[in-house]
Amino acid sequence: MAEKLKIIALGGLSEIGKNLYVYEFGGDILIVDCGLGFPDDEMYGVDIVIPDFTYLVKNKNRVRALVLTHGHEDHIGAVPYILRELNVPIYATPFTAGLVEIKLAEHGLLETASITTLTAGESFKVGCFKVEFVHINHSIPGAVSLAIKTPIGTIVHTGDFKIDTTPISGNMIDLARFGELGNRGVIALLADSTNVEKPGYSISESKVGEGFDELFRGCTSRILVTTFASNVHRIQQVINCAAKYGRRVAVTGRSMENILKVSTELGCMDVPKGILMELNQIKNMPPEKIVIITTGSQGETMSALYRMAFSDHRQVDIKPGDRVIISASAIPGNEKSISRVIDELFRRGAEVFYDKYSDLHVSGHAYQEELKMMLALIKPKFFVPLHGEYRHLCTHAKIAQLMGVDPKNIVIADIGQVIELTSRSIKKNGTVPSGKTYVDGTGVGDVGAVVLRDRKHLAQDGMIVVIVNLSTEDGSMISGPDIITRGFIYVKESEEMMRELKDIVISTLNNCAADKVTDFASLKNAVKSDLSNYLYKKTKRNPMILPVITEI
């Protein structure tokens, strides 16, 4: 019986972010990308979300390599966490490797990590897999697609891509190589679905430069620009405009500073001599000579722009007349945070240009016609849409059908599902452990569904703590009940209710004593039950009730 290639997504399906894909054949496993996701409004206190590595840890002796397509957080953000579990070599382009090294250094893992850098057009072999990097366009330097040669045929994994005929740096996507691969035979294409709902072609990154030029030209105010820190091409265009109009540039925000350092060291950015300055130099310069590039395009509360807007930045305050350019689109879920920052900027008298000005941001992901072009060039026998919500995957599957892929040869999977591929067939067969691991501070995975449920409960209804001291001799009440509330009611305004709560606790404990109930678990459950029933009838609320009963 012929061996099968298994493809398993541990993230990146029915979601934007947390990308992690597993290719498995015989005794060899190849991991593609290892990204993080951001918490939604229901994940109280969670900092980031990473994939569940259980399956990979269980099979760590078979994992041959981790290959990274590019340096965005949703593709590399979880690398430090997987390296705590697996001693796996990493393969990436130089810019992606530079960003990963910063992360690993912060986690104290750089010295033990094995990172091999390759450029587009180069390939390497691990186990039964031969992987070739193919140049693409995206909103970050060093992005590549992967042509993965396996014992059953070649797989093309696009990663995030677009077709940009006028990129800011480097060449346009290597369509010729994709055509060659297609002509030689590609058994399966796994492709980015992020912008599949958008018709036509994506706009070139160079269009944003025209928008910047319009806002820089004739401006006599100080200019502040915020964008995604990883968007090196966007930062390059801000620097180009600053140089054109005789301004100097200061950069603020740790992630922005790190990106600038890596990109200039690796030659991914062309910074004219003398144009950069330290942030503390701006106080000695006229506003028409200043550009500040800052983090905070998503309204993050710890970002530099947020702190400027709310007068919490040590060196920069927003002044009336400042021109603030927000060159980014909102990540779903961040709209309220961004609106709050924009409102505060207006309140301080700034001119704010944001996403309603279409020339200030373009996407790094392919639109429908570009996705069709990729399908036409690759001519895959089988097709698996990746990187999108479920509706995106379904829409991409329909486009693949329009481009001639047999519907029986298209698989829409969920994370954890195993796709089995032979030279003749493709099907879903079983699942592996998968899901979300929550990172809260230094804790990884110690916040689970139960903890989140408790946090949600506390956030919605508050908490009541009941403290009672009982006698060890006869179980009679020595002191209490003392009742403490948090997030439920303000005690001084509800003294009558507090007296009633105390009476209920006393009555409940007396009833338990009469019934010879003495174990603490039963006493606590009785107190909790009686208080809960009373509070719901009285207030229609369900606060968390924590009885604390001790013996003296």
Backbone torsions as a table, in degrees:
resi	resn	phi	psi	omega
1	MET	NA	131.7	-176.6
2	ALA	-66.4	140.7	176.6
3	GLU	-71.3	152.2	-177.8
4	LYS	-110.8	146.3	169.2
5	LEU	-86.2	127.4	176.9
6	LYS	-102.6	135.3	175.7
7	ILE	-121.7	124.7	-176.8
8	ILE	-132.4	124.9	172.8
9	ALA	-94.1	121.8	174.2
10	LEU	-98.4	6.1	176.4
11	GLY	-180.0	163.3	176.0
12	GLY	93.2	1.9	174.7
13	LEU	-117.2	137.3	-174.6
14	SER	57.8	29.4	177.5
15	GLU	-166.2	155.0	171.9
16	ILE	-102.5	111.7	-179.4
17	GLY	119.4	178.9	175.8
18	LYS	57.9	36.7	-174.3
19	ASN	-70.7	127.2	173.5
20	LEU	-157.1	119.1	-176.6
21	TYR	-124.7	139.8	-176.0
22	VAL	-118.0	128.0	172.5
23	TYR	-112.2	127.2	-172.8
24	GLU	-134.2	127.3	175.7
25	PHE	-141.8	124.0	-178.7
26	GLY	57.0	-122.8	-178.0
27	GLY	-96.5	12.8	-175.1
28	ASP	-117.6	137.3	175.7
29	ILE	-124.8	131.9	175.4
30	LEU	-117.4	127.1	177.9
31	ILE	-101.4	133.1	175.0
32	VAL	-114.0	115.6	178.2
33	ASP	68.3	155.8	179.7
34	CYS	-156.9	83.2	-170.7
35	GLY	-107.1	173.3	177.1
36	LEU	-112.7	166.5	172.4
37	GLY	-122.9	167.2	-179.8
38	PHE	-106.0	145.9	-175.4
39	PRO	-68.3	148.5	173.9
40	ASP	-91.9	-177.0	-174.1
41	ASP	-65.9	-17.8	-178.7
42	GLU	-86.4	-10.2	-175.3
43	MET	-97.1	71.8	-174.6
44	TYR	-60.2	123.6	174.5
45	GLY	82.2	-7.6	-178.9
46	VAL	-77.2	134.4	-179.0
47	ASP	-86.1	-51.9	178.4
48	ILE	-143.8	165.8	178.1
49	VAL	-122.5	131.3	179.1
50	ILE	-123.8	162.6	179.4
51	PRO	-66.1	160.3	173.2
52	ASP	-81.4	117.3	-176.2
53	PHE	-91.5	8.5	-172.5
54	THR	-51.2	-48.0	-176.6
55	TYR	-63.5	-40.9	-178.7
56	LEU	-70.5	-38.6	178.0
57	VAL	-64.4	-40.6	178.7
58	LYS	-62.3	-31.7	-177.6
59	ASN	-112.8	31.8	-171.3
60	LYS	-63.9	-26.1	179.7
61	ASN	-71.4	-12.9	-179.7
62	ARG	-101.9	-7.9	-177.7
63	VAL	-77.9	119.9	-174.6
64	ARG	-95.7	-32.1	-175.9
65	ALA	-166.3	157.3	169.8
66	LEU	-116.1	118.5	-178.8
67	VAL	-107.9	132.8	-177.6
68	LEU	-112.6	128.0	-177.6
69	THR	-79.9	-32.7	177.5
70	HIS	-168.8	178.8	-166.1
71	GLY	-100.2	20.5	175.8
72	HIS	-75.1	152.7	-175.8
73	GLU	-58.1	-34.9	-178.3
74	ASP	-75.2	2.7	176.2
75	HIS	-123.8	-20.3	179.9
76	ILE	-127.1	-6.3	-170.8
77	GLY	-62.7	-25.1	-178.3
78	ALA	-98.5	6.5	-178.8
79	VAL	-57.8	-44.7	179.1
80	PRO	-59.6	-32.3	-176.5
81	TYR	-75.9	-35.3	178.0
82	ILE	-74.2	-30.2	179.3
83	LEU	-71.2	-18.5	172.7
84	ARG	-69.3	-26.4	-176.2
85	GLU	-100.9	-32.5	-174.4
86	LEU	-127.7	136.7	172.4
87	ASN	-92.9	82.0	-171.1
88	VAL	-118.2	134.2	177.0
89	PRO	-70.1	146.1	-177.6
90	ILE	-111.3	139.4	175.8
91	TYR	-123.5	129.9	-176.6
92	ALA	-161.0	166.5	171.9
93	THR	-73.5	162.2	-175.4
94	PRO	-56.8	-41.5	-178.2
95	PHE	-67.4	-44.4	177.5
96	THR	-60.7	-43.0	179.1
97	ALA	-61.5	-38.7	179.2
98	GLY	-61.8	-40.1	178.5
99	LEU	-69.5	-39.0	178.4
100	VAL	-65.0	-39.1	-179.9
101	GLU	-61.3	-37.9	177.2
102	ILE	-61.6	-44.7	179.5
103	LYS	-61.6	-47.0	-177.0
104	LEU	-66.0	-35.7	177.7
105	ALA	-63.3	-40.5	179.1
106	GLU	-63.6	-30.7	-179.3
107	HIS	-94.3	2.5	180.0
108	GLY	70.3	28.7	-175.5
109	LEU	-115.2	-0.7	-172.1
110	LEU	-65.7	-39.7	-174.2
111	GLU	-66.0	-28.4	-178.2
112	THR	-96.5	-4.1	-176.6
113	ALA	-82.5	147.4	175.3
114	SER	-112.8	110.5	-177.6
115	ILE	-122.3	123.9	177.0
116	THR	-110.5	129.6	-179.8
117	THR	-103.6	140.0	175.7
118	LEU	-137.8	157.2	175.7
119	THR	-107.7	167.3	179.8
120	ALA	-57.4	135.7	-177.0
121	GLY	100.3	-18.1	178.6
122	GLU	-92.4	161.1	-179.3
123	SER	-141.4	165.9	177.0
124	PHE	-146.9	162.2	-178.2
125	LYS	-122.5	130.6	173.1
126	VAL	-137.4	127.8	-177.3
127	GLY	56.5	-132.3	-179.5
128	CYS	-90.9	3.7	-176.4
129	PHE	-101.6	137.1	168.6
130	LYS	-117.2	122.7	-172.3
131	VAL	-115.7	127.2	177.3
132	GLU	-111.8	135.5	174.4
133	PHE	-86.7	129.2	178.8
134	VAL	-118.3	127.7	-176.0
135	HIS	-65.2	133.8	176.4
136	ILE	-135.3	172.5	171.6
137	ASN	-103.3	138.5	174.8
138	HIS	-156.9	-176.3	-175.5
139	SER	-89.5	27.0	178.6
140	ILE	-155.4	142.5	177.6
141	PRO	-65.3	159.6	172.9
142	GLY	74.0	16.1	178.3
143	ALA	-80.5	138.8	-179.9
144	VAL	-138.6	153.1	163.3
145	SER	-92.2	165.1	-179.3
146	LEU	-118.8	130.1	167.4
147	ALA	-103.7	109.8	-173.2
148	ILE	-105.7	111.3	179.0
149	LYS	-87.9	122.1	-177.5
150	THR	-121.6	168.3	179.3
151	PRO	-60.7	-17.9	179.7
152	ILE	-104.5	0.1	179.2
153	GLY	139.0	-178.4	-176.6
154	THR	-92.6	133.1	174.7
155	ILE	-108.7	135.4	172.2
156	VAL	-108.5	120.8	178.1
157	HIS	-111.3	108.0	-169.4
158	THR	-71.3	-27.5	-166.3
159	GLY	62.8	-166.0	177.0
160	ASP	-80.1	131.2	-178.3
161	PHE	-152.9	163.9	167.7
162	LYS	-147.6	169.4	175.5
163	ILE	-108.8	106.1	-177.6
164	ASP	-115.0	111.8	-177.3
165	THR	-79.8	-14.8	178.0
166	THR	-130.4	64.3	-178.7
167	PRO	-66.9	158.5	-178.4
168	ILE	-70.5	-38.4	177.5
169	SER	-142.8	153.0	-179.3
170	GLY	76.1	-170.2	-176.2
171	ASN	-97.2	165.5	173.0
172	MET	-69.8	165.7	-178.6
173	ILE	-49.1	142.8	-175.9
174	ASP	-81.2	73.2	-178.7
175	LEU	-63.4	-31.6	-179.7
176	ALA	-61.1	-41.3	-179.6
177	ARG	-67.6	-40.1	176.3
178	PHE	-61.5	-38.7	177.3
179	GLY	-63.3	-40.7	177.8
180	GLU	-62.8	-44.6	179.2
181	LEU	-60.9	-43.8	179.4
182	GLY	-61.8	-40.3	-179.7
183	ASN	-68.8	-30.7	178.7
184	ARG	-80.4	-17.8	177.5
185	GLY	110.4	114.2	175.9
186	VAL	-117.5	122.6	-176.1
187	ILE	-76.1	-35.0	-178.2
188	ALA	-149.3	142.2	173.9
189	LEU	-114.9	129.0	174.0
190	LEU	-117.3	116.0	-164.9
191	ALA	-131.0	150.3	176.8
192	ASP	-59.3	130.4	-177.4
193	SER	-117.4	8.8	-169.0
194	THR	-54.2	-48.2	-174.6
195	ASN	-106.4	26.7	-175.1
196	VAL	-63.8	-20.9	-179.9
197	GLU	-81.7	-7.8	-176.7
198	LYS	-97.0	120.1	-178.5
199	PRO	-73.6	162.6	175.4
200	GLY	81.1	-148.2	-176.3
201	TYR	-118.3	146.6	175.9
202	SER	-68.9	154.8	-178.8
203	ILE	-82.0	144.1	-179.9
204	SER	-67.6	145.4	176.7
205	GLU	-57.5	-30.7	-178.1
206	SER	-63.9	-20.7	178.4
207	LYS	-63.5	-32.3	179.6
208	VAL	-65.0	-35.2	177.9
209	GLY	-59.4	-37.0	177.5
210	GLU	-65.4	-39.2	177.6
211	GLY	-65.1	-41.8	176.9
212	PHE	-61.6	-44.5	-177.5
213	ASP	-57.6	-41.1	-179.7
214	GLU	-63.7	-37.7	-178.0
215	LEU	-81.4	-23.9	178.2
216	PHE	-82.1	-35.6	-173.7
217	ARG	-62.4	122.6	175.9
218	GLY	77.2	1.3	-178.9
219	CYS	-79.7	129.7	179.1
220	THR	-105.8	3.3	-179.1
221	SER	-94.7	168.7	170.8
222	ARG	-69.1	139.4	-179.0
223	ILE	-113.9	130.1	173.7
224	LEU	-118.9	132.5	179.9
225	VAL	-124.0	130.0	173.9
226	THR	-120.2	140.3	177.6
227	THR	-154.1	177.9	174.7
228	PHE	-63.1	132.4	-176.7
229	ALA	-58.8	-31.9	-176.3
230	SER	-79.5	-7.6	-176.8
231	ASN	-83.5	78.1	-176.2
232	VAL	-60.4	-38.0	-179.5
233	HIS	-63.8	-36.2	178.8
234	ARG	-68.7	-43.4	178.1
235	ILE	-62.5	-39.2	178.3
236	GLN	-59.5	-40.3	-178.7
237	GLN	-70.6	-33.1	174.9
238	VAL	-63.8	-44.5	179.0
239	ILE	-63.2	-40.7	178.8
240	ASN	-60.5	-44.2	179.8
241	CYS	-66.3	-40.2	178.4
242	ALA	-60.5	-44.6	179.8
243	ALA	-63.6	-40.7	-178.3
244	LYS	-62.2	-37.0	-175.2
245	TYR	-106.3	20.5	171.1
246	GLY	70.0	32.4	178.5
247	ARG	-107.4	155.1	172.0
248	ARG	-105.2	158.5	-169.8
249	VAL	-120.7	130.3	170.6
250	ALA	-115.7	144.9	-177.6
251	VAL	-118.2	135.4	177.5
252	THR	-137.5	145.9	-174.4
253	GLY	112.4	124.0	-172.1
254	ARG	-58.2	-45.3	-178.0
255	SER	-65.7	-37.2	178.3
256	MET	-65.3	-41.9	179.3
257	GLU	-64.4	-40.4	178.9
258	ASN	-63.8	-44.0	-179.8
259	ILE	-62.6	-43.5	-179.2
260	LEU	-62.3	-40.7	-179.9
261	LYS	-63.1	-49.1	-178.4
262	VAL	-64.3	-45.1	-174.5
263	SER	-68.1	-36.0	178.4
264	THR	-73.5	-38.2	178.3
265	GLU	-62.3	-35.7	-176.6
266	LEU	-94.0	2.8	178.4
267	GLY	73.9	21.0	178.8
268	CYS	-84.8	-6.5	-179.3
269	MET	-139.1	139.8	179.5
270	ASP	-104.5	104.5	-177.5
271	VAL	-109.2	111.6	179.0
272	PRO	-56.4	143.2	-177.6
273	LYS	-61.2	133.0	174.8
274	GLY	85.5	-2.4	-177.1
275	ILE	-81.7	-30.1	179.0
276	LEU	-82.5	145.6	176.4
277	MET	-141.7	162.9	175.1
278	GLU	-74.2	151.6	-176.6
279	LEU	-62.2	-32.3	-178.2
280	ASN	-72.0	-7.1	178.9
281	GLN	-82.3	-14.1	-173.3
282	ILE	-66.5	-26.2	-177.5
283	LYS	-68.3	-16.6	-179.2
284	ASN	-100.2	9.2	-175.5
285	MET	-123.4	148.9	176.4
286	PRO	-69.4	150.4	-175.2
287	PRO	-58.7	-32.3	-177.6
288	GLU	-72.5	-2.3	179.1
289	LYS	-110.0	8.1	-171.1
290	ILE	-117.2	135.7	165.2
291	VAL	-129.0	129.9	175.2
292	ILE	-114.1	122.3	174.4
293	ILE	-99.6	126.5	-171.2
294	THR	-136.8	157.3	170.6
295	THR	-78.7	166.8	175.2
296	GLY	119.5	15.1	-176.9
297	SER	-65.9	-16.2	179.7
298	GLN	-107.1	12.6	177.7
299	GLY	72.0	22.8	-178.2
300	GLU	-63.1	134.5	-172.2
301	THR	-66.3	-23.4	-179.6
302	MET	-97.4	1.1	-175.2
303	SER	-76.2	162.5	-177.1
304	ALA	-64.2	-44.1	-178.0
305	LEU	-62.9	-42.0	178.8
306	TYR	-59.5	-45.2	-178.5
307	ARG	-67.4	-33.7	174.8
308	MET	-64.6	-45.9	-176.5
309	ALA	-62.5	-35.4	-176.4
310	PHE	-104.3	23.4	174.3
311	SER	56.1	39.8	-179.0
312	ASP	-119.4	9.6	179.9
313	HIS	-93.5	137.2	-174.1
314	ARG	-67.8	-27.5	-171.4
315	GLN	-120.3	-18.9	-175.3
316	VAL	-130.9	129.6	170.2
317	ASP	-117.1	143.6	174.7
318	ILE	-72.2	131.5	-178.9
319	LYS	-116.3	154.1	175.1
320	PRO	-55.1	133.9	179.6
321	GLY	95.7	-17.0	176.5
322	ASP	-56.8	139.9	176.6
323	ARG	-102.7	114.7	-177.6
324	VAL	-109.0	124.0	-179.3
325	ILE	-112.2	116.8	177.4
326	ILE	-99.6	100.7	-173.3
327	SER	-100.9	67.7	-179.8
328	ALA	-166.4	154.5	172.5
329	SER	-97.0	157.7	-177.9
330	ALA	-75.3	128.4	168.4
331	ILE	-68.4	134.1	-179.0
332	PRO	-49.5	129.4	-177.8
333	GLY	103.0	-16.9	-178.0
334	ASN	-99.0	2.0	-173.5
335	GLU	-57.3	-43.9	-178.2
336	LYS	-64.8	-41.5	-179.9
337	SER	-62.4	-42.5	-179.5
338	ILE	-66.8	-42.8	-179.9
339	SER	-60.6	-38.6	-179.7
340	ARG	-63.2	-43.1	179.5
341	VAL	-66.8	-43.4	179.8
342	ILE	-60.6	-43.4	178.2
343	ASP	-59.9	-42.8	-178.6
344	GLU	-68.0	-35.8	176.9
345	LEU	-63.5	-43.3	176.5
346	PHE	-62.6	-40.4	-178.5
347	ARG	-60.2	-30.4	-178.5
348	ARG	-90.0	5.8	173.6
349	GLY	89.5	11.4	179.4
350	ALA	-80.4	153.0	167.4
351	GLU	-86.8	126.0	-176.4
352	VAL	-120.7	128.1	176.1
353	PHE	-116.5	121.4	-174.1
354	TYR	-136.5	-155.5	-164.0
355	ASP	-66.2	-11.1	175.6
356	LYS	-71.8	-15.9	174.1
357	TYR	-92.6	100.6	-165.6
358	SER	-65.0	-21.1	-176.4
359	ASP	-82.8	5.1	-176.8
360	LEU	-97.9	-6.7	177.3
361	HIS	-155.4	137.7	171.1
362	VAL	-129.9	155.8	-177.1
363	SER	-81.8	153.9	175.2
364	GLY	-96.6	9.6	-176.8
365	HIS	-115.2	145.9	-175.1
366	ALA	-66.7	142.5	171.7
367	TYR	-89.2	-177.5	-171.9
368	GLN	-55.7	-47.5	-175.4
369	GLU	-66.4	-32.0	177.0
370	GLU	-71.0	-37.5	176.4
371	LEU	-65.2	-38.3	176.5
372	LYS	-63.9	-40.1	-179.9
373	MET	-63.2	-40.6	178.4
374	MET	-62.9	-44.8	177.8
375	LEU	-61.6	-39.5	-179.3
376	ALA	-66.7	-37.9	-179.6
377	LEU	-73.1	-42.6	-174.3
378	ILE	-76.8	-35.9	-177.6
379	LYS	50.7	54.5	-174.6
380	PRO	-73.3	151.2	173.1
381	LYS	-76.7	-41.3	-179.4
382	PHE	-119.6	153.9	-177.1
383	PHE	-139.8	132.9	176.4
384	VAL	-130.5	111.5	176.4
385	PRO	-73.8	139.0	-179.2
386	LEU	-125.6	173.0	166.4
387	HIS	55.8	70.8	176.7
388	GLY	178.5	164.4	170.1
389	GLU	-65.8	167.3	-174.5
390	TYR	-59.7	-37.9	-179.9
391	ARG	-64.4	-34.4	177.6
392	HIS	-64.7	-42.7	-179.0
393	LEU	-63.0	-41.4	-179.9
394	CYS	-65.7	-42.3	179.3
395	THR	-64.3	-40.4	178.8
396	HIS	-65.3	-36.9	177.8
397	ALA	-61.7	-40.2	178.6
398	LYS	-65.6	-38.2	177.7
399	ILE	-64.7	-39.4	177.5
400	ALA	-61.7	-39.0	176.4
401	GLN	-61.9	-43.9	178.2
402	LEU	-58.9	-31.2	-178.7
403	MET	-88.7	9.1	171.1
404	GLY	101.1	3.6	177.6
405	VAL	-78.8	129.6	179.0
406	ASP	-60.3	129.0	179.9
407	PRO	-53.2	-31.8	179.3
408	LYS	-68.0	-17.8	-177.2
409	ASN	-99.9	13.6	179.3
410	ILE	-114.2	131.4	179.5
411	VAL	-123.9	125.2	170.8
412	ILE	-104.7	115.5	-173.6
413	ALA	-113.0	169.4	170.7
414	ASP	-112.2	164.6	179.4
415	ILE	-63.2	141.6	-179.8
416	GLY	90.7	-17.3	179.0
417	GLN	-78.0	141.3	-179.7
418	VAL	-95.3	121.6	173.6
419	ILE	-97.7	123.4	178.0
420	GLU	-103.6	130.9	-173.7
421	LEU	-128.0	129.2	168.6
422	THR	-122.0	178.8	179.6
423	SER	-66.3	-14.4	-176.5
424	ARG	-117.9	-15.0	-172.2
425	SER	-147.1	159.0	173.8
426	ILE	-141.4	136.0	179.6
427	LYS	-159.9	160.3	172.4
428	LYS	-89.8	136.4	-177.3
429	ASN	-148.2	91.5	174.8
430	GLY	87.0	-178.8	-179.2
431	THR	-139.5	163.8	172.8
432	VAL	-126.0	162.5	178.3
433	PRO	-56.3	134.3	-178.7
434	SER	-157.3	173.7	178.1
435	GLY	138.7	-152.8	-175.0
436	LYS	-114.2	135.3	171.8
437	THR	-112.3	127.1	-174.8
438	TYR	-94.0	134.5	176.1
439	VAL	-109.2	119.1	-179.3
440	ASP	-127.4	105.4	-174.6
441	GLY	65.4	-126.1	177.9
442	THR	-91.9	-4.0	-178.9
443	GLY	-84.5	130.6	178.2
444	VAL	-117.8	111.6	176.4
445	GLY	84.5	-1.7	-179.7
446	ASP	-85.7	-8.5	171.6
447	VAL	-100.8	111.8	-179.1
448	GLY	-116.1	-165.7	-175.9
449	ALA	-61.1	-37.9	-178.1
450	VAL	-66.4	-45.0	179.4
451	VAL	-63.0	-42.9	179.2
452	LEU	-64.7	-36.7	177.8
453	ARG	-63.8	-41.5	177.6
454	ASP	-64.2	-41.7	-180.0
455	ARG	-64.1	-40.0	178.2
456	LYS	-64.2	-43.0	178.7
457	HIS	-59.2	-46.9	179.6
458	LEU	-63.3	-40.6	-178.4
459	ALA	-67.1	-34.9	-175.7
460	GLN	-85.8	-38.7	-170.3
461	ASP	-124.4	-7.8	179.6
462	GLY	80.0	-167.5	-172.1
463	MET	-144.7	145.2	172.6
464	ILE	-125.9	127.9	176.5
465	VAL	-109.8	127.3	179.2
466	VAL	-111.6	121.3	-177.1
467	ILE	-115.1	123.4	-179.5
468	VAL	-135.0	137.3	174.2
469	ASN	-111.6	126.0	-178.8
470	LEU	-111.0	155.9	177.9
471	SER	-77.5	137.0	177.1
472	THR	-72.0	-21.2	-176.1
473	GLU	-79.4	-52.4	-175.6
474	ASP	-125.2	3.6	178.4
475	GLY	76.5	7.8	179.7
476	SER	-75.2	158.8	-178.1
477	MET	-78.6	122.8	179.3
478	ILE	-91.2	-44.9	179.1
479	SER	-145.9	157.0	-178.5
480	GLY	97.3	-169.4	-3.3
481	PRO	-74.4	137.3	170.8
482	ASP	-99.5	135.6	-177.5
483	ILE	-121.7	125.1	179.1
484	ILE	-116.6	131.6	177.7
485	THR	-119.0	146.6	173.2
486	ARG	-137.9	122.8	176.9
487	GLY	71.0	18.7	-179.2
488	PHE	-117.0	-68.2	175.2
489	ILE	-141.0	158.7	175.4
490	TYR	-88.2	117.6	-167.6
491	VAL	-56.3	-44.9	-174.4
492	LYS	-62.6	-26.7	-179.4
493	GLU	-89.8	-2.1	-176.2
494	SER	-135.0	44.9	-176.5
495	GLU	-63.2	-36.2	179.9
496	GLU	-64.2	-43.6	178.8
497	MET	-64.1	-37.7	-179.5
498	MET	-64.9	-38.7	176.7
499	ARG	-63.1	-41.9	179.8
500	GLU	-64.6	-38.6	178.0
501	LEU	-62.9	-43.3	179.0
502	LYS	-63.1	-40.6	178.6
503	ASP	-62.1	-39.7	179.4
504	ILE	-63.7	-43.2	179.9
505	VAL	-61.6	-45.6	179.8
506	ILE	-61.4	-45.2	-179.9
507	SER	-62.0	-43.4	-179.4
508	THR	-62.1	-46.6	-179.1
509	LEU	-66.5	-35.9	176.2
510	ASN	-64.5	-41.2	177.7
511	ASN	-63.3	-39.7	178.8
512	CYS	-64.8	-40.5	179.4
513	ALA	-64.0	-40.4	179.0
514	ALA	-63.8	-33.7	-179.7
515	ASP	-89.8	8.8	179.2
516	LYS	63.2	27.6	176.2
517	VAL	-86.7	118.2	-174.8
518	THR	-125.9	-17.0	-177.0
519	ASP	-74.3	143.8	-172.3
520	PHE	-62.5	-38.8	-178.1
521	ALA	-59.7	-45.0	179.9
522	SER	-67.6	-38.8	178.2
523	LEU	-63.0	-44.4	-180.0
524	LYS	-64.0	-43.6	179.6
525	ASN	-62.7	-38.5	179.6
526	ALA	-65.7	-45.8	178.4
527	VAL	-61.3	-46.3	-178.9
528	LYS	-60.9	-44.9	-177.9
529	SER	-63.8	-46.8	-177.5
530	ASP	-67.4	-40.9	178.3
531	LEU	-66.1	-41.4	-179.5
532	SER	-61.3	-45.1	179.6
533	ASN	-61.7	-43.7	-179.4
534	TYR	-63.6	-47.3	-175.2
535	LEU	-65.4	-36.4	-179.9
536	TYR	-68.3	-41.4	178.2
537	LYS	-64.4	-37.1	-174.7
538	LYS	-81.4	-39.8	-169.9
539	THR	-123.0	-10.4	-173.3
540	LYS	58.7	31.9	176.4
541	ARG	-122.0	157.0	179.3
542	ASN	-126.2	71.6	178.9
543	PRO	-67.0	156.7	173.7
544	MET	-72.6	128.1	-177.4
545	ILE	-112.1	123.1	-178.9
546	LEU	-120.4	97.4	174.8
547	PRO	-76.0	133.5	176.1
548	VAL	-120.0	106.2	-176.6
549	ILE	-116.1	124.3	180.0
550	THR	-128.2	158.0	177.5
551	GLU	-105.6	139.9	177.6
552	ILE	-124.2	NA	NA
